[in-house]
Structures are given as structure tokens and as C-alpha cells.
Amino acid sequence: MRGVGFRIFILTCGMIVLLSTALFTPGCKKTESTAPLQEEIATAPAPNLKQAIDLQLVEDGFVSPIGVVPIPDNSGRLIVIDQIGRLWVLDASGNKLPTPFIDLTSRMVTLSPGFDERGLLGVAFHPNYASNGRLFIYYNAPPRAGGPTPTTTWNNLARFSEFRISADANVVDMGSERVFLEIDDPQGNHNGGTMIFGPDGYLYISIGDGGGANDNGNGHVPDWYATNTGGNGQDVEANLWGSVLRLDMDGGMPYGIPSDNPFVGKTGLDEIYAYGFRNPYRMSFDMGGSQRLFLGDAGQILYEEVDVVEKGGNYGWNVKEGTHCFSTATPGTSLGECPTIDPFGNRLIDPVIEMLNLANPASGVKTLTVIGGHVYRGNSIHGLKGNYVFASFSKAGTPQGELFVARPAGPGLWPFEELSLKSFTDHLGAFVKGFGQDPQGEIYVATSTVLGPSGTSGKVYKLVAAE
């Protein structure tokens, strides 16, 4: 089926596209854990937490840092993504340069300082950036005219653009912007946000379900699962929401479609690589091993999850929340049964990590939102080699983020435990808003003591072996 690059051109010419939705009611049975589709690999060694671990401050003074990305040109520089619309350069010594790498504040939607999931959400450098100077950015621009219904308006415009570096290696050419994809966003939350080039050289983008609760409301389309209203997460025909996209940025204009994307030549939008997500905020490729794609998906009210993403995979939302059957009518209570297969014959794939949401009355480790991280491949902390480090945004709704580590294993849910940090007791005293990883495999943590994009309490730390 044609990609969205063509569909957007048609819509801007004023034509109306009618989309039919067929109802599909597969047989239901008790939900059961399903193994990820990926080939099983050797189980990673269990984390050895006897070695003292700590966080080392790299730089502070940010507003709302949500990620750290290395510049792939052997300069040793890192980029800090500040949600308010700025990218900052950290030089090889970790010092923040005084001039932003890029400032998009004038092109963005106005953010709410108290709390906002919009903003400057992602940046990815072309694999050949050192020679071509190309980079790609995801941000939320002011909305276009119109809305999801005749009486409502769009909340913002999800914009995906290419930029090029200027003659100054520390400043982007602001006049070089080439928009390659725009999507009218009906709600302000659930925007996803990660952009990353995979080991195959293609650009991967995580996009949320369009916002609102339960994956329904304005801007959500009906899907095949009649028990639950809404359905952007399960829909693969009407829009790109609730998906991971995979694009060939060297394969044409505005972009190319990899020929092996799962819906090429079939029903479904060609850009989609995997689907069934709620708010896939942060994802990363393992730098070693089988280079699997790990993704943290924020839950609704009971369960948070981390997935291992495979091509064509359906990760369940809003049929399932974590490993449990979800109900839009009673989101605080899981259903006893739900489908395990979608109309395309794809299994609803369970996560590899499941955490209790803060609102879940059950006993156990809880979080307001899970923050996807990285598989540790550095040399500083030997006990973490090959293990997945991730975070709780907050364990109690206040600045109380925590770090966790999970042991990648085979089918089923992986065990995880909290990382004990020498300079912190119980929690970090801040919200964990994102991660980063440098070319050496070392991990960085981005935090702020303020819930929303305001103040200057944002800090970037490096995970290190304690002295």
C-alpha cells in the first residue's frame, strides 16, 4: 500500500479520502504469555551488582533534558535534547557550549510549563553524518487548520524534518530544513519521540497512539476489536499513530520505503515496521549481541512495559496492557480474556519487562511511567555488561526516579532489580526523563526536578563505577 508521504500530498490538495473499517472478532481465550518473535539468543549473564555504581554529573542547567545522542564524527561530542526546543552540544570534556546546536522554539507549539508531552522530542544523525552533515529531528509545531471532527481542532502538528550542519560544526543551518513528514495530531499527549538509525541504515521513529485515554476519543479510528472502543494502536490503514516507522532516508523524496517493510504490497501503510503501542517514548538498539530493538511503552493505569520489537510485530495496545487484557470500559480492572491474534494472523506479543503502574492496587515495584533505556556495552561497569538499564520516571509522582537493570533472557518476563547508587539513597531526587549512550557503550541519564518543561534543574549524568 502507498506510503504516507503520498497520502499527505493528496490531502493537502483538498481531496477527501474515505477509509473503510472491517470488523473482525477472532476467537477469544484466556490470555497467556507469548514469547517475542525474535530468534532466541544466549541468555545474558546476570547483573553483578557487587561492584559499586554511581552517577557522575556531566553537566547541568538544562530545562527539561529528555535524551543524549552522540555526534557520529569521532569528535567525542554529545547532543543533549532539551524538550523546550533546543539541542545543546557537550564537547569532548562534557562542557556545554554556550550557543545551542539548534533552536526551534520559534517553530514549535507553545508548551505548558507545568506538564507537557510535546516539544522537541528526537534527533538522529545520518550514519554518514561525518561526510554529509545530515540530521533528522522530530518536533511538535503549531496546528494546521481543521480538526479530527467538524467541531474540533487539531492540537499540534507532528513534524519530521531533515536539517544540515552549517560551516560551523557546532551550529545547524536553520535555513536547511526539509520537512519530510507531517501528521495532524489530535491530542497533546502520547507522542512517542525517538528517532534512531538502525544497524540496517534505516531511520526508525516511535510514534504514540494520538493521545487521550484508552486509545479512543477525537482523532482515534475504530479498529477490529469490537470489545474496546477506539483503536489507533491496532489500526494500520487509517494513520501512523501507535507505531514504529522504518524509512529509507537515502531512497527517494520525501523518503523511501524499505522493500521488506511488513505491509509493502499488503493491506497497511508501508511506513509501519511494528504497531500496537500506546506511548513508545524511548527506544534503542543494542550496540552488541543481536542488536535487538528495545522499547519502553507507557501504560494506561495498571501496567508499564518494555518490548523487544520485531518487524511486523503487534504489541497489543489497546487489546492488552502489558501481559493483561485491557478494557476501555473499566481500565482499572483487567478483563479475564481477550484475543491473542489479530486479523493479519499476528500474535499479540507480550513485553519482556512488566512493571506496576503507580495506580495499580497490587503490591510490587511501581512507577508513574517506565522510561526505556539501553543495553550496557561499556567497559566501566563490568557487572552490567549485556544487561538492560531502564528507569522509573518517578515511583511516587514526585521527583523520585529510580534506575533498574534487567537480565535479557528467553521467552517470558525478564527479572529486574533496582540499581543501588553510591551517592543516592532510595531514589534520585529527580524525575528520570531519558537516557543516552556514547559510542563506547557507556550510559547517560537525563533528569529534572520539575515535572514539566520549565526551570533550570535539568542535569545529565553518566553511569560509572563508584570510586
C-alpha positions as CSV (number, residue, x, y, z in Angstrom):
1,M,0.0,0.0,0.0
2,R,1.3,3.5,-0.7
3,G,3.2,5.3,2.0
4,V,2.0,8.3,3.9
5,G,4.3,10.6,2.0
6,F,2.0,10.3,-1.0
7,R,-1.2,10.3,1.2
8,I,-0.3,13.7,2.7
9,F,0.2,15.2,-0.7
10,I,-3.4,14.1,-1.7
11,L,-4.9,15.5,1.5
12,T,-3.3,18.9,1.1
13,C,-4.8,19.2,-2.4
14,G,-8.3,19.2,-0.7
15,M,-9.4,15.7,-1.7
16,I,-11.4,13.6,0.8
17,V,-10.2,10.0,1.4
18,L,-12.8,7.6,2.7
19,L,-11.4,4.7,4.7
20,S,-13.5,1.6,5.4
21,T,-13.0,-0.4,8.6
22,A,-13.9,-4.0,8.7
23,L,-14.9,-5.6,12.0
24,F,-13.0,-8.7,13.0
25,T,-13.8,-10.8,16.0
26,P,-11.2,-13.5,16.4
27,G,-11.8,-16.3,18.9
28,C,-11.1,-15.3,22.5
29,K,-9.4,-17.4,25.1
30,K,-7.7,-16.8,28.4
31,T,-4.7,-14.5,27.9
32,E,-1.3,-16.2,28.1
33,S,2.2,-15.1,27.8
34,T,3.6,-15.2,24.3
35,A,7.3,-15.3,23.5
36,P,8.7,-12.5,21.4
37,L,9.1,-13.3,17.7
38,Q,12.8,-12.8,17.7
39,E,15.2,-15.7,17.4
40,E,16.3,-16.8,20.9
41,I,19.8,-15.9,21.8
42,A,22.0,-16.9,24.6
43,T,20.8,-15.5,27.9
44,A,23.0,-12.6,29.1
45,P,25.0,-13.1,32.3
46,A,23.1,-12.0,35.4
47,P,24.0,-8.5,36.5
48,N,26.7,-8.5,39.2
49,L,25.8,-5.6,41.5
50,K,28.5,-6.2,44.0
51,Q,30.6,-3.6,42.1
52,A,29.7,-0.2,43.5
53,I,27.9,2.0,40.9
54,D,27.2,5.7,40.9
55,L,26.0,8.6,38.8
56,Q,28.6,11.2,37.8
57,L,27.4,14.7,37.0
58,V,28.4,15.7,33.4
59,E,26.5,19.0,33.0
60,D,23.6,20.8,34.4
61,G,21.5,24.0,33.8
62,F,19.1,22.4,31.2
63,V,15.4,22.9,31.4
64,S,13.9,19.5,30.6
65,P,16.6,17.2,29.1
66,I,15.0,14.0,27.6
67,G,17.9,12.4,25.9
68,V,21.6,12.3,25.0
69,V,22.8,11.4,21.5
70,P,26.4,11.1,20.3
71,I,27.5,13.1,17.2
72,P,28.9,10.4,14.9
73,D,32.0,12.1,13.6
74,N,34.7,10.9,16.1
75,S,34.8,14.3,17.8
76,G,33.7,12.9,21.1
77,R,30.8,15.4,21.3
78,L,27.4,14.6,22.6
79,I,24.0,16.3,21.9
80,V,21.5,16.9,24.8
81,I,17.9,17.1,23.7
82,D,16.1,19.8,25.7
83,Q,12.4,19.4,25.3
84,I,11.8,23.2,25.2
85,G,13.2,23.2,21.6
86,R,17.0,23.3,21.9
87,L,19.8,20.9,21.2
88,W,23.0,21.5,23.2
89,V,26.5,20.4,22.4
90,L,28.6,18.8,25.1
91,D,32.3,18.9,24.0
92,A,34.6,16.0,24.4
93,S,35.2,17.1,28.0
94,G,31.5,17.2,28.8
95,N,31.2,21.0,28.8
96,K,28.0,22.6,27.4
97,L,28.8,25.1,24.6
98,P,27.1,28.5,25.1
99,T,25.3,28.5,21.7
100,P,22.6,25.9,21.0
101,F,23.3,23.4,18.3
102,I,19.7,24.3,17.1
103,D,17.0,26.4,18.5
104,L,13.5,25.5,17.3
105,T,11.5,27.4,19.9
106,S,10.0,29.8,17.4
107,R,8.8,27.0,15.2
108,M,7.2,24.9,17.9
109,V,3.8,24.8,19.6
110,T,3.7,26.7,22.9
111,L,4.4,24.3,25.7
112,S,2.7,24.2,29.1
113,P,5.4,24.7,31.8
114,G,3.5,22.6,34.3
115,F,3.5,19.5,32.3
116,D,3.7,18.7,28.6
117,E,4.5,15.7,26.4
118,R,5.1,17.8,23.3
119,G,8.2,19.7,22.3
120,L,11.5,18.8,20.7
121,L,11.3,15.0,21.1
122,G,14.0,13.3,19.0
123,V,17.1,13.7,16.9
124,A,19.0,11.2,14.7
125,F,22.3,11.7,12.9
126,H,22.7,10.1,9.5
127,P,25.2,7.2,9.6
128,N,27.4,9.1,7.2
129,Y,27.0,12.4,9.1
130,A,30.7,13.0,9.2
131,S,30.7,13.4,5.4
132,N,27.2,14.6,4.5
133,G,26.2,16.7,7.6
134,R,22.6,15.4,7.6
135,L,20.5,15.1,10.7
136,F,16.8,14.4,11.4
137,I,14.5,16.0,14.0
138,Y,11.0,15.4,15.4
139,Y,9.2,18.3,17.0
140,N,5.6,19.5,17.6
141,A,4.7,22.6,15.5
142,P,1.5,24.7,15.8
143,P,-1.6,23.0,14.4
144,R,-2.9,23.4,10.9
145,A,-6.5,24.5,10.2
146,G,-9.2,21.9,10.7
147,G,-9.6,19.1,13.1
148,P,-10.4,15.5,13.7
149,T,-14.1,16.3,13.6
150,P,-16.1,19.3,12.1
151,T,-16.4,20.9,15.6
152,T,-12.9,20.2,17.0
153,T,-9.4,21.4,16.1
154,W,-6.0,19.7,15.9
155,N,-3.8,20.1,19.0
156,N,-0.5,20.3,17.1
157,L,1.4,19.2,14.0
158,A,3.9,16.4,14.4
159,R,6.7,17.4,12.2
160,F,9.7,15.4,11.0
161,S,12.4,17.3,9.3
162,E,15.9,17.0,7.8
163,F,18.5,19.6,8.6
164,R,22.1,20.1,7.6
165,I,25.1,21.3,9.6
166,S,26.4,24.8,8.8
167,A,30.0,25.8,8.2
168,D,30.3,25.9,12.0
169,A,30.4,22.2,13.1
170,N,28.6,23.3,16.4
171,V,25.6,25.0,14.7
172,V,22.9,23.7,12.4
173,D,21.9,25.6,9.3
174,M,18.4,26.8,10.2
175,G,17.6,27.6,6.6
176,S,18.2,24.0,5.5
177,E,15.0,22.5,7.0
178,R,13.3,20.0,4.7
179,V,10.1,18.6,6.1
180,F,9.7,15.0,5.0
181,L,6.6,14.0,7.1
182,E,3.8,15.9,8.9
183,I,0.9,14.3,10.8
184,D,-2.0,16.3,12.3
185,D,-2.1,15.4,16.0
186,P,-5.5,15.3,17.7
187,Q,-4.2,15.3,21.3
188,G,-1.3,16.8,23.2
189,N,0.0,13.6,24.8
190,H,1.3,10.2,23.7
191,N,3.7,11.5,21.1
192,G,6.4,8.8,21.4
193,G,9.5,10.6,20.2
194,T,12.6,8.5,19.5
195,M,14.4,8.8,16.1
196,I,17.3,6.4,15.6
197,F,19.1,4.8,12.7
198,G,19.2,1.1,12.9
199,P,22.1,-1.3,12.1
200,D,20.5,-1.7,8.7
201,G,20.9,2.0,7.9
202,Y,17.2,2.8,8.0
203,L,15.6,5.5,10.2
204,Y,13.3,4.2,12.9
205,I,10.7,6.6,14.5
206,S,8.4,5.8,17.5
207,I,5.0,7.5,17.4
208,G,2.3,7.3,20.1
209,D,-1.3,6.5,19.7
210,G,-2.6,10.0,19.1
211,G,-3.2,10.8,22.8
212,G,-6.2,10.8,25.1
213,A,-7.1,8.0,27.4
214,N,-7.8,4.4,26.4
215,D,-6.8,5.0,22.7
216,N,-10.2,6.5,21.9
217,G,-11.8,9.9,21.6
218,N,-11.3,12.6,18.9
219,G,-8.7,11.5,16.4
220,H,-9.0,7.8,17.1
221,V,-10.4,5.4,14.5
222,P,-12.4,2.2,15.1
223,D,-10.4,-1.0,14.8
224,W,-11.0,-4.7,14.5
225,Y,-11.5,-5.4,18.3
226,A,-15.2,-4.6,19.0
227,T,-14.9,-5.0,22.7
228,N,-12.8,-1.9,23.1
229,T,-13.7,1.5,21.5
230,G,-11.1,3.4,19.6
231,G,-8.1,1.8,18.1
232,N,-5.2,3.8,16.6
233,G,-2.8,1.4,18.2
234,Q,-4.3,-1.6,16.3
235,D,-5.1,0.3,13.1
236,V,-2.5,0.1,10.3
237,E,-4.5,1.6,7.5
238,A,-6.0,5.0,8.5
239,N,-3.0,6.6,10.2
240,L,0.5,6.0,11.6
241,W,-0.3,6.5,15.2
242,G,0.7,3.9,17.8
243,S,3.6,2.5,15.6
244,V,7.3,2.3,15.0
245,L,8.1,3.5,11.5
246,R,11.0,2.5,9.3
247,L,12.1,4.8,6.5
248,D,14.9,4.8,3.9
249,M,16.2,8.4,4.0
250,D,18.5,7.7,1.0
251,G,15.9,6.0,-1.1
252,G,13.9,8.9,-2.6
253,M,11.8,12.0,-1.8
254,P,10.4,12.7,0.7
255,Y,11.8,9.3,1.8
256,G,11.9,5.8,0.5
257,I,10.3,2.6,1.9
258,P,12.4,-0.4,2.6
259,S,11.2,-3.2,0.4
260,D,10.9,-5.6,3.3
261,N,8.7,-3.4,5.5
262,P,5.9,-5.7,6.6
263,F,3.0,-4.0,4.8
264,V,4.6,-3.4,1.5
265,G,2.3,-4.9,-1.1
266,K,-0.2,-5.7,1.5
267,T,-3.1,-4.0,3.4
268,G,-1.5,-1.4,5.7
269,L,0.7,1.7,5.5
270,D,4.1,1.0,4.1
271,E,6.0,3.1,6.6
272,I,4.9,0.9,9.6
273,Y,7.5,-1.5,11.0
274,A,5.6,-2.6,14.1
275,Y,2.4,-1.5,15.8
276,G,0.1,-1.8,18.9
277,F,1.9,0.8,21.0
278,R,0.4,3.4,23.4
279,N,3.2,5.8,24.0
280,P,6.6,4.4,22.9
281,Y,8.5,7.3,24.3
282,R,12.1,5.9,24.3
283,M,13.7,3.1,22.3
284,S,17.2,1.9,21.5
285,F,19.2,-0.7,19.6
286,D,21.6,-2.9,21.5
287,M,25.1,-2.0,20.3
288,G,26.2,-5.6,20.6
289,G,24.8,-9.1,20.5
290,S,22.0,-9.5,18.0
291,Q,21.4,-5.7,18.1
292,R,17.8,-6.0,19.1
293,L,15.4,-3.0,19.4
294,F,14.3,-2.3,22.9
295,L,11.3,0.0,23.5
296,G,9.7,1.4,26.7
297,D,5.9,1.8,26.2
298,A,4.0,3.9,28.8
299,G,0.9,2.1,30.1
300,Q,-2.6,3.4,30.9
301,I,-3.3,2.8,34.5
302,L,-2.2,-0.6,35.6
303,Y,0.9,-1.8,33.8
304,E,4.0,-0.4,32.2
305,E,6.1,-2.4,29.7
306,V,9.4,-2.8,27.8
307,D,9.2,-4.6,24.5
308,V,11.7,-6.2,22.2
309,V,10.5,-5.0,18.8
310,E,10.5,-7.2,15.7
311,K,9.4,-6.4,12.1
312,G,5.7,-6.8,11.7
313,G,5.1,-7.3,15.4
314,N,1.8,-6.3,17.1
315,Y,2.5,-5.3,20.7
316,G,-1.1,-5.4,21.9
317,W,-2.4,-2.0,22.8
318,N,-5.4,-1.4,23.3
319,V,-6.4,-5.0,23.4
320,K,-3.7,-5.6,26.1
321,E,-1.9,-3.6,28.6
322,G,1.4,-5.4,29.4
323,T,0.5,-9.1,29.6
324,H,-3.1,-8.4,30.7
325,C,-6.3,-7.9,28.8
326,F,-7.3,-4.3,28.7
327,S,-10.8,-2.8,28.9
328,T,-11.7,0.7,27.8
329,A,-15.0,0.5,29.8
330,T,-13.1,-0.5,33.1
331,P,-9.5,0.5,32.6
332,G,-8.8,0.0,36.3
333,T,-9.7,-3.7,36.0
334,S,-8.2,-6.1,33.5
335,L,-10.5,-8.4,31.5
336,G,-10.3,-12.1,32.0
337,E,-9.9,-12.9,28.3
338,C,-9.1,-11.2,25.0
339,P,-7.8,-12.2,21.6
340,T,-4.3,-13.4,21.2
341,I,-4.1,-13.0,17.4
342,D,-5.1,-10.0,15.1
343,P,-6.8,-10.1,11.7
344,F,-3.4,-10.3,10.0
345,G,-2.6,-13.5,11.8
346,N,0.0,-11.8,14.0
347,R,0.2,-12.8,17.7
348,L,-0.2,-10.0,20.2
349,I,3.3,-10.0,21.6
350,D,3.8,-9.7,25.3
351,P,6.5,-7.4,26.8
352,V,9.8,-8.8,28.2
353,I,9.5,-6.4,31.2
354,E,6.4,-5.5,33.1
355,M,6.1,-3.0,35.9
356,L,3.1,-2.0,38.0
357,N,1.8,1.5,37.3
358,L,1.5,3.7,40.3
359,A,-2.3,3.5,40.2
360,N,-2.2,-0.3,40.4
361,P,-3.5,-1.5,43.8
362,A,-1.4,-4.7,43.6
363,S,1.8,-5.0,45.7
364,G,5.2,-4.6,44.0
365,V,7.6,-2.2,42.4
366,K,5.7,0.7,40.9
367,T,6.3,3.6,38.6
368,L,4.4,6.5,37.2
369,T,5.9,5.8,33.8
370,V,8.6,3.4,32.5
371,I,11.5,5.1,30.7
372,G,13.2,2.9,28.1
373,G,17.0,2.8,28.3
374,H,19.9,0.9,26.8
375,V,21.8,-2.4,27.0
376,Y,25.1,-1.6,28.7
377,R,28.1,-2.3,26.5
378,G,30.6,-0.1,28.2
379,N,33.8,-1.0,29.9
380,S,33.5,0.9,33.2
381,I,30.9,-1.3,35.0
382,H,31.8,-5.0,34.2
383,G,28.8,-6.3,36.2
384,L,26.3,-4.6,33.9
385,K,27.7,-6.0,30.6
386,G,25.0,-7.1,28.3
387,N,22.2,-6.1,30.7
388,Y,19.4,-3.7,30.0
389,V,19.3,-0.5,32.1
390,F,16.0,1.4,32.3
391,A,14.1,3.7,34.7
392,S,11.1,4.8,36.5
393,F,10.1,8.3,35.7
394,S,9.0,8.5,39.3
395,K,7.9,6.0,41.9
396,A,5.5,8.3,43.6
397,G,4.5,11.2,41.4
398,T,7.1,13.5,42.9
399,P,10.8,13.8,41.9
400,Q,11.7,10.2,42.9
401,G,13.0,8.5,39.7
402,E,14.9,5.2,40.0
403,L,17.2,3.1,37.8
404,F,16.7,-0.6,37.2
405,V,18.5,-3.4,35.4
406,A,17.1,-6.4,33.7
407,R,18.8,-9.6,32.5
408,P,17.9,-10.3,28.9
409,A,16.7,-13.9,28.7
410,G,14.5,-16.1,26.7
411,P,10.6,-16.3,26.5
412,G,8.5,-14.8,29.3
413,L,9.1,-11.8,31.5
414,W,12.7,-11.0,32.5
415,P,13.7,-10.5,36.1
416,F,14.8,-7.0,37.1
417,E,16.1,-5.2,40.1
418,E,16.8,-1.7,41.2
419,L,20.3,-0.3,40.7
420,S,21.9,0.8,44.0
421,L,23.8,4.1,43.6
422,K,26.5,5.2,46.0
423,S,25.6,8.9,46.1
424,F,21.8,8.4,46.2
425,T,19.6,6.7,48.7
426,D,16.2,5.3,47.8
427,H,15.8,7.4,44.6
428,L,17.5,10.1,42.5
429,G,15.5,13.1,43.9
430,A,14.5,13.9,40.4
431,F,12.3,12.7,37.5
432,V,14.2,10.5,35.1
433,K,13.3,11.8,31.6
434,G,15.6,10.0,29.3
435,F,18.8,8.2,28.6
436,G,21.7,8.2,26.2
437,Q,24.6,6.0,25.1
438,D,28.0,7.0,23.7
439,P,30.0,5.1,21.1
440,Q,31.9,3.3,23.8
441,G,28.7,1.9,25.2
442,E,28.6,4.0,28.4
443,I,25.1,5.1,29.5
444,Y,23.9,8.7,30.4
445,V,20.8,9.6,32.4
446,A,18.8,12.9,31.9
447,T,16.9,14.2,34.9
448,S,15.0,17.2,36.1
449,T,13.3,18.0,39.5
450,V,10.4,19.8,37.7
451,L,7.6,17.7,36.2
452,G,7.2,20.0,33.1
453,P,9.4,21.8,30.7
454,S,10.4,24.7,33.0
455,G,13.1,25.9,35.4
456,T,16.8,25.1,35.0
457,S,17.1,22.0,37.2
458,G,17.9,19.6,34.3
459,K,21.0,17.5,34.6
460,V,22.9,14.9,32.6
461,Y,24.7,12.2,34.5
462,K,27.0,9.3,33.4
463,L,26.6,5.9,34.9
464,V,30.0,5.0,36.3
465,A,31.8,2.6,38.6
466,A,32.0,4.2,42.0
467,E,35.4,5.1,43.4
